[in-house]
């Protein structure tokens, strides 16, 4: 794990909300947050359903999923903010917060992902986001607690166990 500014916390990163206004991470201080780069036209898009189940199951215990739309992987999130919000709500019943659409790799990488990509997943991968639905679990202290590959399902035992440890 690389140490980032603010003693490893990502809570001081500013980011916009999907439909305007702020989605700054400071509002999640004291909570566990699962940050996921999402897309509406991806083979992994059905993971929205599992992410919503995590949200429903653990929200009352100080947990939230935070969806971060990204169109960098084969243009699989081409919609406007309104189209993304409508798709997520109508198709998967998504209630968790969503940020503005951002870039997660390359020169235009959002500062949030500048902080996240240095953290290794369980297989030792660090660096660029590999695909849609890569997941980062942020602990109540604002530090990165775990990173999961895009193929890791939201209901997988290792991800659920990590969430339960984080909300402990």
TINU-608586 format. One record per atom (N, C-alpha, C): residue in three letters; x, y, z. Coordinates in steps of 0.1 Angstrom, whole numbers, plus 5000, padded with zeros to 4 digits. Layout:
N
ALAXYZ;...
This chain:
168
UNK500849885000;UNK500050005000;UNK500950125000;UNK500550224992;UNK501250354992;UNK500550445002;UNK501350525008;UNK500750625017;UNK500450745009;UNK499250795011;UNK498750915004;UNK498751035014;UNK498351145008;UNK498251265017;UNK497251235028;UNK497251315038;UNK496251315049;UNK496351175055;UNK497551125057;UNK497750995064;UNK496950875058;UNK496850875045;UNK496250765038;UNK494750785036;UNK494150885041;UNK492750905040;UNK492350965026;UNK491150925021;UNK490650975009;UNK489451065012;UNK489251095024;UNK488051175028;UNK488051315025;UNK489251365021;UNK489351515018;UNK489251535003;UNK488951424995;UNK488851444980;UNK487551504977;UNK487551604968;UNK486351664963;UNK485951604950;UNK484651574949;UNK484051514937;UNK482651554936;UNK482151574924;UNK480751614922;UNK479751494922;UNK478551524926;UNK477451424925;UNK476951404911;UNK476451294908;UNK475951254895;UNK475051364889;UNK474051414897;UNK473151504892;UNK473351644897;UNK474551684900;UNK474951814904;UNK475151824919;UNK475851924923;UNK476251944937;UNK477451864940;UNK477651844953;UNK478851784958;UNK478551634963;UNK479551554961;UNK479451414966;UNK480751394974;UNK481351504979;UNK482651494986;UNK482651384997;UNK483751324997;UNK483951205006;UNK483951245021;UNK484151365024;UNK484151405038;UNK482751375045;UNK481751375037;UNK480451335043;UNK480351195048;UNK481351115044;UNK481350975048;UNK482250945060;UNK482751045066;UNK483651035078;UNK482950945088;UNK483750845093;UNK483150755103;UNK482350635097;UNK482250635084;UNK481550525078;UNK482550445070;UNK482150325066;UNK482850245056;UNK482250265043;UNK483050275032;UNK482550315019;UNK483150215009;UNK482350155000;UNK482850074989;UNK482750164977;UNK483850204971;UNK483950284959;UNK484050194947;UNK483150214938;UNK483150124926;UNK483050204913;UNK483950184904;UNK483750254891;UNK482750164883;UNK481650224879;UNK480550154873;UNK480250194859;UNK479550114852;UNK479150134838;UNK477850064835;UNK476950124827;UNK475650074824;UNK475549964812;UNK476649964804;UNK476649874793;UNK477749774792;UNK478049714804;UNK479149624806;UNK478649484809;UNK479449384806;UNK479049254810;UNK478949234825;UNK479649324832;UNK479549314847;UNK478449404853;UNK477749474845;UNK476649564849;UNK475649504859;UNK475349374858;UNK474449304868;UNK474949314882;UNK476249354884;UNK476749364897;UNK476049484905;UNK475449574897;UNK474649674904;UNK473649614914;UNK473049504910;UNK472049434919;UNK472749394932;UNK473949334931;UNK474649294943;UNK475149414952;UNK475549514945;UNK475949634952;UNK474749694960;UNK473549694954;UNK472349744960;UNK472049664972;UNK472249534971;UNK471949444983;UNK472949474994;UNK474149494991;UNK475149535002;UNK474649665008;UNK474249765000;UNK473749885005;UNK472549865015;UNK471649795011;UNK470449765019;UNK470749695032;UNK471649595031;UNK472049515042;UNK472849585053;UNK473749675049;UNK474649735058;UNK474549885060;UNK473649955053;UNK473650095055;UNK473350145069;UNK472450075076;UNK472150115090;UNK473350095099;UNK474350025095;UNK475549995103;UNK476650095100;UNK476450195092;UNK477450295089;UNK478250255076;UNK477550205066;UNK478250165053;UNK477450225042;UNK478250255031;UNK477550295018;UNK478450245007;UNK477750214996;UNK478350204983;UNK478350334977;UNK479450374969;UNK479550494962;UNK479950454947;UNK478950474938;UNK479150444924;UNK479850564917;UNK480850524909;UNK481650634902;UNK481550594887;UNK480650654880;UNK480550624865;UNK481750664858;UNK482150574848;UNK483350594840;UNK483050534826;UNK483550614816;UNK483350574802;UNK484650534795;UNK485650504803;UNK486950474797;UNK487150334792;UNK486250244794;UNK486450104790;UNK485350074779;UNK485850074767;UNK485050054755;UNK483750134754;UNK483750254760;UNK482650344759;UNK481350284765;UNK481550204776;UNK480350134782;UNK479550214792;UNK479850344793;UNK479050434801;UNK478850564794;UNK478150564782;UNK478150684774;UNK477050784778;UNK476150744786;UNK474950834789;UNK475250954797;UNK474251044797;UNK474251164804;UNK474051134819;UNK474151224828;UNK473951204842;UNK472451154844;UNK471551214837;UNK470151184838;UNK469851034833;UNK470551004822;UNK470350864817;UNK470950764826;UNK472050794832;UNK472750694841;UNK471850674853;UNK471350784859;UNK470550784871;UNK469250704868;UNK468650724857;UNK467350654853;UNK467650504851;UNK468650474844;UNK469050334842;UNK469250264855;UNK470050314864;UNK470350254877;UNK469150234885;UNK468350334886;UNK467050334894;UNK466050234888;UNK465750244875;UNK464750164869;UNK465150024867;UNK466449994864;UNK466849854861;UNK467249784874;UNK467949844883;UNK468549774895;UNK468049834908;UNK467149934908;UNK466649984920;UNK467750054929;UNK468750104923;UNK469850164930;UNK469450284938;UNK469850274951;UNK469550384960;UNK470850444966;UNK471950384963;UNK473250434969;UNK473650554960;UNK474550644966;UNK474950764959;UNK475850734947;UNK475750824938;UNK476650814926;UNK477350954924;UNK478550944919;UNK479251064916;UNK479151104902;UNK479751214898;UNK479851254884;UNK480651154877;UNK480551154864;UNK481351064855;UNK482751114855;UNK483751024858;UNK485151074858;UNK485950974850;UNK487251014848;UNK488250924843;UNK489050864855;UNK489250734854;UNK489950664864;UNK491450624861;UNK491750644848;UNK493150614843;UNK493550724834;UNK494850734832;UNK495450824822;UNK495650964828;UNK495951054819;UNK496351194823;UNK495151264829;UNK493951234826;UNK492751294832;UNK492251224844;UNK493051134850;UNK492551054861;UNK492151144873;UNK490951124878;UNK490451204889;UNK491251184901;UNK491451294909;UNK492251284922;UNK491851174931;UNK490651134931;UNK490251024940;UNK490950894935;UNK491050874922;UNK491650754917;UNK493150764918;UNK493750884918;UNK495150904920;UNK495550844934;UNK494650864943;UNK494850804957;UNK494650654958;UNK493650614950;UNK493250474952;UNK494250374945;UNK494750404933;UNK495350304925;UNK496750254930;UNK497250314940;UNK498550264946;UNK498350154956;UNK497050124959;UNK496750014969;UNK496649884962;UNK497249784967;UNK497249654961;UNK496049564964;UNK495549494955;UNK494449394958;UNK495049264964;UNK494249174966;UNK494649044972;UNK495648964964;UNK495748994951;UNK496648934942;UNK497849014939;UNK497949134946;UNK499149214945;UNK499049314933;UNK497949334927;UNK497749424916;UNK497649564921;UNK498549654917;UNK498449794919;UNK498449864906;UNK498149994906;UNK498150074894;UNK496850084887;UNK496850104874;UNK495650134867;UNK494450044870;UNK493250104869;UNK492050034870;UNK491949944858;UNK491649814860;UNK491649714849;UNK490349714841;UNK489249744847;UNK487949734840;UNK486849804849;UNK485649804844;UNK484549854852;UNK484349764864;UNK483849814874;UNK483449744887;UNK484649704895;UNK485749774894;UNK486849754903;UNK486449824916;UNK486749754928;UNK486149804940;UNK487249834951;UNK487049944958;UNK487949984969;UNK487050004981;UNK487449934992;UNK486749955005;UNK487550045013;UNK486850155018;UNK487450255026;UNK486950235040;UNK487850225050;UNK487450205064;UNK486850325070;UNK486350315082;UNK485750425090;UNK486750535092;UNK488050505092;UNK489150605094;UNK489450675081;UNK488850645070;UNK489050705057;UNK490250645049;UNK490850545055;UNK491950475048;UNK491450355039;UNK492150335029;UNK491850215020;UNK492150095028;UNK491050005029;UNK491149885036;UNK491349765027;UNK490849765015;UNK490849655006;UNK490649704991;UNK491149624982;UNK490849644968;UNK490449514962;UNK489449514953;UNK488949394947;UNK488849404932;UNK489149294925;UNK489149304911;UNK487649324905;UNK487549364893;UNK486249384887;UNK485349254888;UNK486049134886;UNK485249014886;UNK484748964900;UNK485249034911;UNK484848994924;UNK483349044926;UNK482448944928;UNK481048984929;UNK480849054943;UNK479849144943;UNK479549214956;UNK479249124967;UNK478549004964;UNK478148914975;UNK479148804978;UNK480348814972;UNK481448714974;UNK481848714989;UNK482148594994;UNK482548585008;UNK483648675012;UNK484648695004;UNK485848785008;UNK485448925008;UNK484548974999;UNK484149115000;UNK483149135011;UNK482249045013;UNK481349065025;UNK482049065038;UNK483048975039;UNK483848965052;UNK484649095054;UNK485149155043;UNK485849275044;UNK484949395049;UNK483749395043;UNK482749495047;UNK482449485062;UNK482149355066;UNK481849335080;UNK482949375089;UNK484249355085;UNK485349395094;UNK485349545094;UNK485149605083;UNK485249755082;UNK484149825090;UNK482949765091;UNK481949835099;UNK481949785114;UNK482749675116;UNK482949615129;UNK482249685140;
